[in-house]
Amino acid sequence: MKKVEAIIRPFKLDEVKISLVNAGIVGMTVSEVRGFGRQKGQTERYRGSEYTVEFLQKLKVEIVVDDEQVEMVIDKIIAAARTGEIGDGKIFITNIDRVIRIRTGESNLEAV
């Protein structure tokens, strides 16, 4: 099993969710996060004054899938989240050793 973590633009969440649900993915966790990368923040104006927003608002989408689904999930996220502009985000893949559903005690793929 693998955990796919995608940092995406907030307005792309619905497209990513629809794409993954249509592909058969049944669960995901979404968290509001803040950060910066190559964008290094952005300058905005408020009532005539300029100020710099150093940490930009993003969303982190986490999905645990079977090894065979990883490439499909990556492709779906990229297709739905890409704008072609700097700041589209990143995808991280990590190994998951074990998953346990607290309510039933099921483990691994049955728990996902």
A tleap script that builds the chain and sets N, CA, C and O, in Angstrom:
source leaprc.protein.ff14SB
mol = sequence {
  NMET LYS LYS VAL GLU ALA ILE ILE ARG PRO
  PHE LYS LEU ASP GLU VAL LYS ILE SER LEU
  VAL ASN ALA GLY ILE VAL GLY MET THR VAL
  SER GLU VAL ARG GLY PHE GLY ARG GLN LYS
  GLY GLN THR GLU ARG TYR ARG GLY SER GLU
  TYR THR VAL GLU PHE LEU GLN LYS LEU LYS
  VAL GLU ILE VAL VAL ASP ASP GLU GLN VAL
  GLU MET VAL ILE ASP LYS ILE ILE ALA ALA
  ALA ARG THR GLY GLU ILE GLY ASP GLY LYS
  ILE PHE ILE THR ASN ILE ASP ARG VAL ILE
  ARG ILE ARG THR GLY GLU SER ASN LEU GLU
  ALA CVAL
}
set mol.1.N position { 0.830 -1.176 0.000 }
set mol.1.CA position { 0.000 0.000 0.000 }
set mol.1.C position { 0.876 1.241 0.000 }
set mol.1.O position { 2.000 1.240 0.501 }
set mol.2.N position { 0.327 2.291 -0.575 }
set mol.2.CA position { 1.034 3.568 -0.652 }
set mol.2.C position { 0.104 4.688 -0.214 }
set mol.2.O position { -1.115 4.604 -0.364 }
set mol.3.N position { 0.709 5.737 0.331 }
set mol.3.CA position { -0.036 6.961 0.616 }
set mol.3.C position { 0.388 7.992 -0.408 }
set mol.3.O position { 1.575 8.275 -0.568 }
set mol.4.N position { -0.585 8.547 -1.095 }
set mol.4.CA position { -0.355 9.598 -2.075 }
set mol.4.C position { -0.790 10.899 -1.409 }
set mol.4.O position { -1.951 11.053 -1.032 }
set mol.5.N position { 0.149 11.836 -1.266 }
set mol.5.CA position { -0.140 13.156 -0.708 }
set mol.5.C position { 0.048 14.171 -1.817 }
set mol.5.O position { 1.111 14.239 -2.435 }
set mol.6.N position { -0.975 14.950 -2.064 }
set mol.6.CA position { -0.904 15.972 -3.110 }
set mol.6.C position { -1.169 17.331 -2.488 }
set mol.6.O position { -2.162 17.521 -1.786 }
set mol.7.N position { -0.278 18.269 -2.749 }
set mol.7.CA position { -0.473 19.655 -2.351 }
set mol.7.C position { -1.009 20.370 -3.591 }
set mol.7.O position { -0.330 20.446 -4.614 }
set mol.8.N position { -2.232 20.893 -3.490 }
set mol.8.CA position { -2.886 21.481 -4.667 }
set mol.8.C position { -3.440 22.864 -4.338 }
set mol.8.O position { -3.511 23.267 -3.177 }
set mol.9.N position { -3.831 23.581 -5.398 }
set mol.9.CA position { -4.495 24.870 -5.238 }
set mol.9.C position { -5.914 24.613 -4.710 }
set mol.9.O position { -6.567 23.666 -5.148 }
set mol.10.N position { -6.396 25.442 -3.780 }
set mol.10.CA position { -7.730 25.208 -3.202 }
set mol.10.C position { -8.862 25.133 -4.218 }
set mol.10.O position { -9.773 24.322 -4.054 }
set mol.11.N position { -8.831 25.948 -5.251 }
set mol.11.CA position { -9.942 25.961 -6.208 }
set mol.11.C position { -9.957 24.726 -7.115 }
set mol.11.O position { -10.903 24.536 -7.880 }
set mol.12.N position { -8.919 23.887 -7.036 }
set mol.12.CA position { -8.858 22.673 -7.844 }
set mol.12.C position { -9.408 21.445 -7.106 }
set mol.12.O position { -9.470 20.362 -7.687 }
set mol.13.N position { -9.804 21.595 -5.845 }
set mol.13.CA position { -10.238 20.445 -5.055 }
set mol.13.C position { -11.416 19.707 -5.682 }
set mol.13.O position { -11.384 18.480 -5.776 }
set mol.14.N position { -12.441 20.411 -6.107 }
set mol.14.CA position { -13.615 19.737 -6.666 }
set mol.14.C position { -13.257 18.918 -7.902 }
set mol.14.O position { -13.736 17.795 -8.061 }
set mol.15.N position { -12.427 19.466 -8.769 }
set mol.15.CA position { -12.022 18.730 -9.965 }
set mol.15.C position { -11.244 17.474 -9.601 }
set mol.15.O position { -11.469 16.410 -10.177 }
set mol.16.N position { -10.325 17.597 -8.641 }
set mol.16.CA position { -9.530 16.444 -8.209 }
set mol.16.C position { -10.437 15.389 -7.590 }
set mol.16.O position { -10.319 14.204 -7.903 }
set mol.17.N position { -11.341 15.816 -6.714 }
set mol.17.CA position { -12.252 14.871 -6.054 }
set mol.17.C position { -13.114 14.131 -7.067 }
set mol.17.O position { -13.220 12.906 -7.008 }
set mol.18.N position { -13.729 14.853 -7.991 }
set mol.18.CA position { -14.588 14.230 -9.000 }
set mol.18.C position { -13.801 13.238 -9.840 }
set mol.18.O position { -14.281 12.141 -10.124 }
set mol.19.N position { -12.597 13.618 -10.236 }
set mol.19.CA position { -11.754 12.744 -11.049 }
set mol.19.C position { -11.419 11.451 -10.312 }
set mol.19.O position { -11.470 10.370 -10.898 }
set mol.20.N position { -11.076 11.558 -9.025 }
set mol.20.CA position { -10.711 10.376 -8.242 }
set mol.20.C position { -11.927 9.504 -7.939 }
set mol.20.O position { -11.837 8.278 -8.010 }
set mol.21.N position { -13.053 10.112 -7.607 }
set mol.21.CA position { -14.266 9.337 -7.335 }
set mol.21.C position { -14.710 8.596 -8.596 }
set mol.21.O position { -15.101 7.432 -8.521 }
set mol.22.N position { -14.654 9.249 -9.740 }
set mol.22.CA position { -15.010 8.598 -11.003 }
set mol.22.C position { -14.075 7.443 -11.335 }
set mol.22.O position { -14.450 6.526 -12.066 }
set mol.23.N position { -12.851 7.486 -10.795 }
set mol.23.CA position { -11.880 6.412 -11.032 }
set mol.23.C position { -12.001 5.295 -9.992 }
set mol.23.O position { -11.249 4.321 -10.045 }
set mol.24.N position { -12.943 5.426 -9.042 }
set mol.24.CA position { -13.168 4.366 -8.076 }
set mol.24.C position { -12.510 4.553 -6.723 }
set mol.24.O position { -12.543 3.643 -5.895 }
set mol.25.N position { -11.920 5.698 -6.482 }
set mol.25.CA position { -11.305 5.967 -5.176 }
set mol.25.C position { -12.429 6.358 -4.223 }
set mol.25.O position { -13.219 7.256 -4.518 }
set mol.26.N position { -12.498 5.675 -3.068 }
set mol.26.CA position { -13.644 5.862 -2.183 }
set mol.26.C position { -13.364 6.725 -0.961 }
set mol.26.O position { -14.305 7.069 -0.245 }
set mol.27.N position { -12.133 7.085 -0.693 }
set mol.27.CA position { -11.868 7.894 0.484 }
set mol.27.C position { -10.640 8.758 0.318 }
set mol.27.O position { -9.690 8.401 -0.378 }
set mol.28.N position { -10.682 9.915 0.979 }
set mol.28.CA position { -9.531 10.807 0.979 }
set mol.28.C position { -9.646 11.730 2.180 }
set mol.28.O position { -10.733 11.934 2.721 }
set mol.29.N position { -8.527 12.278 2.586 }
set mol.29.CA position { -8.485 13.258 3.654 }
set mol.29.C position { -7.964 14.557 3.072 }
set mol.29.O position { -6.985 14.563 2.326 }
set mol.30.N position { -8.616 15.653 3.414 }
set mol.30.CA position { -8.209 16.963 2.896 }
set mol.30.C position { -7.922 17.876 4.080 }
set mol.30.O position { -8.732 17.983 5.000 }
set mol.31.N position { -6.765 18.534 4.053 }
set mol.31.CA position { -6.362 19.466 5.102 }
set mol.31.C position { -5.982 20.798 4.476 }
set mol.31.O position { -5.405 20.847 3.390 }
set mol.32.N position { -6.314 21.880 5.179 }
set mol.32.CA position { -5.860 23.195 4.747 }
set mol.32.C position { -4.434 23.369 5.245 }
set mol.32.O position { -4.154 23.172 6.428 }
set mol.33.N position { -3.537 23.738 4.347 }
set mol.33.CA position { -2.129 23.935 4.704 }
set mol.33.C position { -1.660 25.265 4.124 }
set mol.33.O position { -2.321 25.848 3.265 }
set mol.34.N position { -0.521 25.732 4.602 }
set mol.34.CA position { 0.087 26.956 4.093 }
set mol.34.C position { 1.561 26.668 3.836 }
set mol.34.O position { 2.194 25.910 4.570 }
set mol.35.N position { 2.093 27.275 2.796 }
set mol.35.CA position { 3.501 27.079 2.518 }
set mol.35.C position { 3.945 27.892 1.322 }
set mol.35.O position { 3.185 28.677 0.755 }
set mol.36.N position { 5.202 27.682 0.955 }
set mol.36.CA position { 5.719 28.339 -0.242 }
set mol.36.C position { 6.776 27.444 -0.857 }
set mol.36.O position { 7.374 26.604 -0.185 }
set mol.37.N position { 6.991 27.637 -2.124 }
set mol.37.CA position { 8.022 26.927 -2.868 }
set mol.37.C position { 8.707 27.937 -3.754 }
set mol.37.O position { 9.187 28.967 -3.282 }
set mol.38.N position { 8.752 27.645 -5.025 }
set mol.38.CA position { 9.393 28.560 -5.964 }
set mol.38.C position { 8.656 29.879 -6.095 }
set mol.38.O position { 9.246 30.886 -6.489 }
set mol.39.N position { 7.369 29.883 -5.767 }
set mol.39.CA position { 6.602 31.133 -5.833 }
set mol.39.C position { 7.134 32.161 -4.847 }
set mol.39.O position { 7.115 33.360 -5.124 }
set mol.40.N position { 7.605 31.697 -3.703 }
set mol.40.CA position { 8.108 32.559 -2.632 }
set mol.40.C position { 7.087 33.627 -2.230 }
set mol.40.O position { 7.446 34.783 -2.008 }
set mol.41.N position { 5.837 33.237 -2.140 }
set mol.41.CA position { 4.791 34.163 -1.728 }
set mol.41.C position { 4.328 35.035 -2.871 }
set mol.41.O position { 4.697 34.819 -4.025 }
set mol.42.N position { 3.521 36.017 -2.542 }
set mol.42.CA position { 3.035 36.935 -3.563 }
set mol.42.C position { 2.745 38.291 -2.937 }
set mol.42.O position { 2.482 38.389 -1.739 }
set mol.43.N position { 2.795 39.327 -3.752 }
set mol.43.CA position { 2.520 40.678 -3.288 }
set mol.43.C position { 1.066 41.018 -3.617 }
set mol.43.O position { 0.599 40.789 -4.732 }
set mol.44.N position { 0.364 41.564 -2.632 }
set mol.44.CA position { -1.028 41.949 -2.831 }
set mol.44.C position { -1.228 43.379 -2.373 }
set mol.44.O position { -0.396 43.943 -1.662 }
set mol.45.N position { -2.346 43.959 -2.792 }
set mol.45.CA position { -2.692 45.321 -2.395 }
set mol.45.C position { -3.977 45.277 -1.587 }
set mol.45.O position { -4.922 44.565 -1.926 }
set mol.46.N position { -3.993 46.055 -0.509 }
set mol.46.CA position { -5.195 46.200 0.305 }
set mol.46.C position { -5.321 47.666 0.685 }
set mol.46.O position { -4.461 48.201 1.385 }
set mol.47.N position { -6.381 48.318 0.233 }
set mol.47.CA position { -6.631 49.736 0.516 }
set mol.47.C position { -5.424 50.615 0.177 }
set mol.47.O position { -5.063 51.522 0.927 }
set mol.48.N position { -4.817 50.326 -0.960 }
set mol.48.CA position { -3.711 51.141 -1.435 }
set mol.48.C position { -2.344 50.774 -0.910 }
set mol.48.O position { -1.341 51.307 -1.383 }
set mol.49.N position { -2.278 49.873 0.059 }
set mol.49.CA position { -0.988 49.470 0.620 }
set mol.49.C position { -0.593 48.108 0.077 }
set mol.49.O position { -1.419 47.203 -0.039 }
set mol.50.N position { 0.680 47.980 -0.250 }
set mol.50.CA position { 1.197 46.689 -0.697 }
set mol.50.C position { 1.683 45.894 0.494 }
set mol.50.O position { 2.278 46.444 1.420 }
set mol.51.N position { 1.430 44.606 0.466 }
set mol.51.CA position { 1.977 43.719 1.486 }
set mol.51.C position { 2.286 42.373 0.841 }
set mol.51.O position { 1.727 42.022 -0.198 }
set mol.52.N position { 3.175 41.638 1.468 }
set mol.52.CA position { 3.598 40.356 0.922 }
set mol.52.C position { 3.002 39.220 1.740 }
set mol.52.O position { 3.100 39.199 2.967 }
set mol.53.N position { 2.385 38.280 1.043 }
set mol.53.CA position { 1.886 37.057 1.667 }
set mol.53.C position { 2.968 36.012 1.448 }
set mol.53.O position { 3.176 35.562 0.321 }
set mol.54.N position { 3.665 35.620 2.520 }
set mol.54.CA position { 4.787 34.702 2.382 }
set mol.54.C position { 4.354 33.244 2.291 }
set mol.54.O position { 4.945 32.465 1.543 }
set mol.55.N position { 3.335 32.874 3.041 }
set mol.55.CA position { 2.859 31.497 3.023 }
set mol.55.C position { 1.514 31.467 2.314 }
set mol.55.O position { 0.536 32.051 2.782 }
set mol.56.N position { 1.479 30.781 1.184 }
set mol.56.CA position { 0.268 30.720 0.380 }
set mol.56.C position { -0.622 29.581 0.842 }
set mol.56.O position { -0.145 28.537 1.288 }
set mol.57.N position { -1.931 29.804 0.727 }
set mol.57.CA position { -2.889 28.794 1.136 }
set mol.57.C position { -2.966 27.694 0.077 }
set mol.57.O position { -3.118 27.971 -1.113 }
set mol.58.N position { -2.860 26.448 0.525 }
set mol.58.CA position { -2.966 25.273 -0.338 }
set mol.58.C position { -3.822 24.242 0.377 }
set mol.58.O position { -4.197 24.433 1.534 }
set mol.59.N position { -4.131 23.154 -0.307 }
set mol.59.CA position { -4.813 22.018 0.300 }
set mol.59.C position { -3.933 20.791 0.155 }
set mol.59.O position { -3.266 20.602 -0.862 }
set mol.60.N position { -3.942 19.956 1.194 }
set mol.60.CA position { -3.233 18.672 1.115 }
set mol.60.C position { -4.283 17.574 1.047 }
set mol.60.O position { -5.122 17.444 1.939 }
set mol.61.N position { -4.228 16.789 -0.017 }
set mol.61.CA position { -5.133 15.669 -0.217 }
set mol.61.C position { -4.331 14.401 0.031 }
set mol.61.O position { -3.285 14.193 -0.585 }
set mol.62.N position { -4.820 13.546 0.939 }
set mol.62.CA position { -4.137 12.298 1.267 }
set mol.62.C position { -5.036 11.120 0.896 }
set mol.62.O position { -6.217 11.091 1.240 }
set mol.63.N position { -4.456 10.154 0.188 }
set mol.63.CA position { -5.194 8.986 -0.261 }
set mol.63.C position { -4.309 7.761 -0.054 }
set mol.63.O position { -3.136 7.774 -0.429 }
set mol.64.N position { -4.859 6.710 0.537 }
set mol.64.CA position { -4.133 5.448 0.685 }
set mol.64.C position { -4.733 4.464 -0.308 }
set mol.64.O position { -5.940 4.222 -0.310 }
set mol.65.N position { -3.865 3.895 -1.159 }
set mol.65.CA position { -4.334 2.993 -2.215 }
set mol.65.C position { -3.420 1.776 -2.325 }
set mol.65.O position { -2.299 1.764 -1.816 }
set mol.66.N position { -3.929 0.768 -2.998 }
set mol.66.CA position { -3.145 -0.408 -3.313 }
set mol.66.C position { -2.039 -0.018 -4.300 }
set mol.66.O position { -2.196 0.928 -5.072 }
set mol.67.N position { -0.930 -0.745 -4.269 }
set mol.67.CA position { 0.218 -0.417 -5.123 }
set mol.67.C position { -0.155 -0.297 -6.603 }
set mol.67.O position { 0.402 0.535 -7.319 }
set mol.68.N position { -1.098 -1.127 -7.060 }
set mol.68.CA position { -1.466 -1.120 -8.475 }
set mol.68.C position { -2.228 0.136 -8.880 }
set mol.68.O position { -2.302 0.446 -10.069 }
set mol.69.N position { -2.797 0.866 -7.922 }
set mol.69.CA position { -3.586 2.055 -8.230 }
set mol.69.C position { -2.777 3.349 -8.201 }
set mol.69.O position { -3.283 4.398 -8.599 }
set mol.70.N position { -1.554 3.293 -7.745 }
set mol.70.CA position { -0.779 4.513 -7.516 }
set mol.70.C position { -0.620 5.347 -8.784 }
set mol.70.O position { -0.905 6.544 -8.767 }
set mol.71.N position { -0.178 4.750 -9.866 }
set mol.71.CA position { 0.059 5.523 -11.099 }
set mol.71.C position { -1.224 6.131 -11.637 }
set mol.71.O position { -1.213 7.255 -12.138 }
set mol.72.N position { -2.334 5.401 -11.541 }
set mol.72.CA position { -3.613 5.931 -11.995 }
set mol.72.C position { -4.018 7.137 -11.154 }
set mol.72.O position { -4.492 8.136 -11.695 }
set mol.73.N position { -3.835 7.054 -9.827 }
set mol.73.CA position { -4.180 8.163 -8.937 }
set mol.73.C position { -3.312 9.380 -9.251 }
set mol.73.O position { -3.814 10.503 -9.301 }
set mol.74.N position { -2.031 9.166 -9.460 }
set mol.74.CA position { -1.124 10.267 -9.811 }
set mol.74.C position { -1.585 10.943 -11.101 }
set mol.74.O position { -1.663 12.169 -11.174 }
set mol.75.N position { -1.888 10.136 -12.116 }
set mol.75.CA position { -2.328 10.688 -13.401 }
set mol.75.C position { -3.613 11.498 -13.259 }
set mol.75.O position { -3.745 12.565 -13.857 }
set mol.76.N position { -4.558 10.992 -12.470 }
set mol.76.CA position { -5.832 11.700 -12.267 }
set mol.76.C position { -5.621 13.032 -11.546 }
set mol.76.O position { -6.223 14.043 -11.909 }
set mol.77.N position { -4.763 13.027 -10.523 }
set mol.77.CA position { -4.504 14.268 -9.782 }
set mol.77.C position { -3.833 15.296 -10.687 }
set mol.77.O position { -4.227 16.462 -10.704 }
set mol.78.N position { -2.827 14.868 -11.434 }
set mol.78.CA position { -2.121 15.797 -12.322 }
set mol.78.C position { -3.076 16.386 -13.355 }
set mol.78.O position { -3.069 17.594 -13.592 }
set mol.79.N position { -3.894 15.539 -13.966 }
set mol.79.CA position { -4.816 16.015 -15.000 }
set mol.79.C position { -5.828 17.016 -14.430 }
set mol.79.O position { -6.191 17.983 -15.100 }
set mol.80.N position { -6.277 16.784 -13.203 }
set mol.80.CA position { -7.305 17.648 -12.628 }
set mol.80.C position { -6.732 18.904 -11.977 }
set mol.80.O position { -7.400 19.938 -11.961 }
set mol.81.N position { -5.520 18.843 -11.443 }
set mol.81.CA position { -4.977 19.954 -10.659 }
set mol.81.C position { -4.067 20.891 -11.451 }
set mol.81.O position { -3.764 21.989 -10.984 }
set mol.82.N position { -3.637 20.487 -12.612 }
set mol.82.CA position { -2.668 21.292 -13.367 }
set mol.82.C position { -3.306 22.528 -13.989 }
set mol.82.O position { -4.356 22.450 -14.627 }
set mol.83.N position { -2.643 23.681 -13.786 }
set mol.83.CA position { -3.024 24.908 -14.492 }
set mol.83.C position { -1.927 25.311 -15.467 }
set mol.83.O position { -2.154 26.109 -16.377 }
set mol.84.N position { -0.733 24.752 -15.269 }
set mol.84.CA position { 0.404 25.114 -16.098 }
set mol.84.C position { 1.207 26.274 -15.540 }
set mol.84.O position { 2.219 26.666 -16.122 }
set mol.85.N position { 0.770 26.823 -14.425 }
set mol.85.CA position { 1.453 27.957 -13.809 }
set mol.85.C position { 2.273 27.480 -12.614 }
set mol.85.O position { 2.008 26.424 -12.040 }
set mol.86.N position { 3.275 28.279 -12.253 }
set mol.86.CA position { 4.058 27.973 -11.072 }
set mol.86.C position { 3.126 27.975 -9.855 }
set mol.86.O position { 2.247 28.830 -9.742 }
set mol.87.N position { 3.321 27.017 -8.952 }
set mol.87.CA position { 2.480 26.915 -7.764 }
set mol.87.C position { 1.382 25.880 -7.863 }
set mol.87.O position { 0.513 25.820 -6.994 }
set mol.88.N position { 1.403 25.052 -8.919 }
set mol.88.CA position { 0.384 24.003 -9.052 }
set mol.88.C position { 0.471 22.958 -7.945 }
set mol.88.O position { -0.536 22.326 -7.627 }
set mol.89.N position { 1.642 22.760 -7.352 }
set mol.89.CA position { 1.751 21.849 -6.217 }
set mol.89.C position { 2.720 20.712 -6.438 }
set mol.89.O position { 3.512 20.714 -7.381 }
set mol.90.N position { 2.640 19.737 -5.543 }
set mol.90.CA position { 3.533 18.580 -5.569 }
set mol.90.C position { 2.737 17.344 -5.185 }
set mol.90.O position { 1.669 17.436 -4.579 }
set mol.91.N position { 3.280 16.172 -5.553 }
set mol.91.CA position { 2.723 14.883 -5.143 }
set mol.91.C position { 3.840 14.093 -4.492 }
set mol.91.O position { 4.935 13.981 -5.042 }
set mol.92.N position { 3.558 13.544 -3.313 }
set mol.92.CA position { 4.515 12.723 -2.578 }
set mol.92.C position { 3.935 11.323 -2.410 }
set mol.92.O position { 2.749 11.169 -2.117 }
set mol.93.N position { 4.770 10.304 -2.596 }
set mol.93.CA position { 4.338 8.913 -2.448 }
set mol.93.C position { 5.165 8.285 -1.331 }
set mol.93.O position { 6.393 8.356 -1.347 }
set mol.94.N position { 4.489 7.670 -0.362 }
set mol.94.CA position { 5.187 6.989 0.724 }
set mol.94.C position { 4.596 5.601 0.930 }
set mol.94.O position { 3.437 5.347 0.600 }
set mol.95.N position { 5.409 4.712 1.479 }
set mol.95.CA position { 4.949 3.360 1.787 }
set mol.95.C position { 4.113 3.357 3.058 }
set mol.95.O position { 4.394 4.094 4.004 }
set mol.96.N position { 3.093 2.530 3.067 }
set mol.96.CA position { 2.265 2.325 4.253 }
set mol.96.C position { 2.454 0.875 4.675 }
set mol.96.O position { 2.181 -0.044 3.903 }
set mol.97.N position { 2.924 0.673 5.907 }
set mol.97.CA position { 3.160 -0.683 6.395 }
set mol.97.C position { 1.885 -1.385 6.823 }
set mol.97.O position { 1.712 -2.581 6.588 }
set mol.98.N position { 0.990 -0.629 7.458 }
set mol.98.CA position { -0.207 -1.270 8.000 }
set mol.98.C position { -1.284 -0.226 8.237 }
set mol.98.O position { -0.994 0.907 8.621 }
set mol.99.N position { -2.537 -0.622 8.004 }
set mol.99.CA position { -3.693 0.231 8.266 }
set mol.99.C position { -4.671 -0.590 9.094 }
set mol.99.O position { -4.892 -1.767 8.807 }
set mol.100.N position { -5.255 0.019 10.117 }
set mol.100.CA position { -6.246 -0.672 10.943 }
set mol.100.C position { -7.466 0.226 11.086 }
set mol.100.O position { -7.345 1.392 11.459 }
set mol.101.N position { -8.642 -0.320 10.787 }
set mol.101.CA position { -9.890 0.414 11.006 }
set mol.101.C position { -10.263 0.241 12.470 }
set mol.101.O position { -10.448 -0.881 12.942 }
set mol.102.N position { -10.371 1.340 13.180 }
set mol.102.CA position { -10.609 1.294 14.620 }
set mol.102.C position { -11.949 0.628 14.943 }
set mol.102.O position { -12.021 -0.190 15.861 }
set mol.103.N position { -12.992 0.959 14.217 }
set mol.103.CA position { -14.331 0.462 14.524 }
set mol.103.C position { -14.435 -1.054 14.458 }
set mol.103.O position { -15.044 -1.670 15.334 }
set mol.104.N position { -13.843 -1.671 13.421 }
set mol.104.CA position { -14.031 -3.113 13.203 }
set mol.104.C position { -12.785 -3.948 13.461 }
set mol.104.O position { -12.874 -5.168 13.601 }
set mol.105.N position { -11.626 -3.303 13.525 }
set mol.105.CA position { -10.388 -4.049 13.677 }
set mol.105.C position { -9.843 -4.593 12.368 }
set mol.105.O position { -8.804 -5.252 12.360 }
set mol.106.N position { -10.538 -4.324 11.242 }
set mol.106.CA position { -10.038 -4.773 9.945 }
set mol.106.C position { -8.688 -4.133 9.688 }
set mol.106.O position { -8.401 -3.038 10.172 }
set mol.107.N position { -7.856 -4.836 8.913 }
set mol.107.CA position { -6.541 -4.268 8.647 }
set mol.107.C position { -6.219 -4.293 7.167 }
set mol.107.O position { -6.825 -5.020 6.381 }
set mol.108.N position { -5.240 -3.470 6.817 }
set mol.108.CA position { -4.705 -3.309 5.464 }
set mol.108.C position { -5.768 -2.922 4.464 }
set mol.108.O position { -6.541 -2.002 4.734 }
set mol.109.N position { -5.847 -3.590 3.299 }
set mol.109.CA position { -6.751 -3.138 2.236 }
set mol.109.C position { -8.206 -3.164 2.666 }
set mol.109.O position { -8.986 -2.328 2.211 }
set mol.110.N position { -8.604 -4.106 3.536 }
set mol.110.CA position { -9.994 -4.136 3.998 }
set mol.110.C position { -10.323 -2.888 4.822 }
set mol.110.O position { -11.476 -2.461 4.871 }
set mol.111.N position { -9.319 -2.312 5.462 }
set mol.111.CA position { -9.526 -1.130 6.289 }
set mol.111.C position { -9.558 0.156 5.477 }
set mol.111.O position { -10.041 1.183 5.953 }
set mol.112.N position { -9.053 0.102 4.275 }
set mol.112.CA position { -9.033 1.309 3.454 }
set mol.112.C position { -10.377 1.420 2.774 }
set mol.112.O position { -10.611 2.364 2.019 }
savepdb mol mol.pdb
quit
